[in-house]
Amino acid sequence: MPVALLALAVGAFGIGTTEFVMMGVLPQAAADFGVSIPAAGHLISAYALGVVVGAPLLTAVAVRLPRKTMLMAMMGLFIAGNTLFVLSPNHDLGVLFRFVAGLPHGAFFGAGAVVAASLVDRGAKAKAVSMMFMGLTLANVVGVPLGTLLGQQFGWRATFAVVALIGVVALVAVMRLVPYQGAPAGASLRGEVAAFRKPQVWLALAIVTFGMGGGFACLSYVTPMMTDVAGFDPATVTLLLSLAGVGMTLGNFLGGRLADRNPTPALCGALGSLAVVLAMFTVTAGSKIGATVTIFLVGVTSFMVGPILQARVMEKAGGSPSLVSAAIQSAFNIANSIGAYLGGLVIAGGLGLVSPNWVGALLAALGLSLAAVAAVTERRERAATVAARAEEPALV
């Protein structure tokens, strides 16, 4: 694998850490700003909103820029947003700067996925994309636990100061290791938007939204499930979350390799397995051993989907992959919001702490149904293309 993928993975590690570590240091931030925990939760939602807004907007604005320049600009904005957040004098400005920090998230991954795929042969594109996203999954294994520990010892500002420093390392790595490729040939906003006319692109975005929403419905409430249902000590939950992160890393690795071989069966298999594992979690959550094994499997199956769909959507976009690749990141964060919202809804409705797993299983099953529709549609399109080519000699 090209060494340039390491630079992209470092950037992904920093972005993944800043996105998820806020959950670990939320009590410290709330106390520092003098607000309640629910109010401090706006620091999480503001980042997600920044991702949803920034992914298509910044990609559209910079569509004619060389992709290396785009990556450097996005990492510069990432550093600025996190540095300003460290210096925030109050909660309102903290929310604003978290929004700013989220803006480059999707655009960086969108451009990075295209660059990663361009560095390797056709048969290894999904594998290359998964190597970049390995940084995102490793953030859950290493970055979030260490960032949480740092925040508990020295305050949340120390955590995000280190995150900004990781951004500096990533920026230097991109400058030194990613080859200059020039401006994308024939790139235009009209061409990027035209890719959204393809039904397969919208199906891929819908599969991400609902399929991965299933995983997030569970993961958003895994802490109370582990403590109040499985009976783990709160101090052990960090280790369990790291185990889930290991599962995510393995799932990302497997997804990238399976996608290069036979993406459609791999996608359906991942979503079907996720639905089964989440349904199983409603039973195993009452056992420490069962819950430990299942939370690992949730991480594996949920994150197998990402690299498969990232590679698929770039293929369907043809020569205009940047905007749809960035849109995948918007869909990913919408999935996070939908899963967390629906999971909280069933808990608030009195259905119990394991009920988000049923919600997740249903969302994953919906994602599987959409994947089946995408497979049938693709088969028909391929058959129509073959039939049209067969008729060409007769027409001539």
C-alpha positions, 0 to 999 in steps of 0.5 A: 500500500502507498505510504500516502495512505498513512497521511490520510489515516493520520488525518482520519484518526484526528477527525475521529478522535475529535468527533467521539471524544466529546462524549467522554469529556462532556461532564468536564466541559459542562462543569467548566462552562457552568451548564447542564449535561443536556445543554453541554450535549449541544457540543456533540450535535453542533459538530454533527451539524457541521459535518452535514452542512460542510460535506457538500458545501465545501466540496462544491466550493472547492470542486476545481481545486487539486485534491491535495490542496483540498486535503490541506485546506480541510486539515487547516480548518480542522486545526483552526476549529479545534484551537478556537474550541480550546480557547472558548470563553463560554458555552455559546462560542464553544458550540459555534467552534464545534460547528466550525470543527465539524465543517471539514470532516466530510469534505476531507473524507470525500477528497481523501477517499478519491485520492486513496482510490487513485493511488492503487490499481482497480482491484484494490480501491476499496482496500485503499479506502478502508486503510484511510478509514482505519484511522477513524476506527482506531480513534475509537480504540486509542484516541477516545480512551486516551483523550477521555483519560487526559480530559479527566486528569487535566481538563477537556481543553488539554484533550482538544489541544492534543487533537489540534496537534494531531491535526498539525501532524496530519497536515505536515504528513499530507504535505510531504507524503500525498503526491500532487495530482493536479486539478481534477480533469473536467471537474465542475459543480454541474458534473458533480451534481449530475452524479446525484441523478443516478438512482444507485447513488441515492440508494447507497446514501439511503443504505448508509443512513438506515443500515448504519443507523441500526448500529448507532441505535445500539452504540449510543446507549451501550453504556447504560446497557452495560452498567444497568443491564449487564451489571458491569462496573462503570469503570469497565465500560471504557474497556468495553468501548475499546473492545467495540472499537477493535471490532470496528477496526476489524470490520473496516478491514474486512469490508475493504477486502470483501468489497474488492472481490464481490461488493454486493454479496458482501454488503448484504451479508454485513447488513444481514449479520448486523440485524441478527447480532442486534436482535441477539443483543436483546437477549445477551445483554443480560449476561456479562460474557454474552454482552462482551462478545456481542458488543464486539460483533456489533462493532465488526458488522456495523463498520463493514458497511462503510468501506463497501458503500464508499467504494460503491458510491464512487464507482457509480458516480463515474468521473465525478466522485468527490461530492457523492463521496463527501455526501456519504459522510453526511449520511453517516452523521444523519445515521448517527442522529437517527439511530440515537433519536429512535433509540432514545424514543423507545427508552423514553417510551418505557420499553427498557434499556435493551429496546434500542437493539430492536430498533437497530435490528429493524433499521439494519433490516431496512438497509438490507432491503434497500441493498437488495433493491440496489442489487436488482436495479443494478442487474437490470441495468447491466442486462439492458446495457448488454442487450443494447450492445448486442443490437448495435451490429444489427443497427449498423 
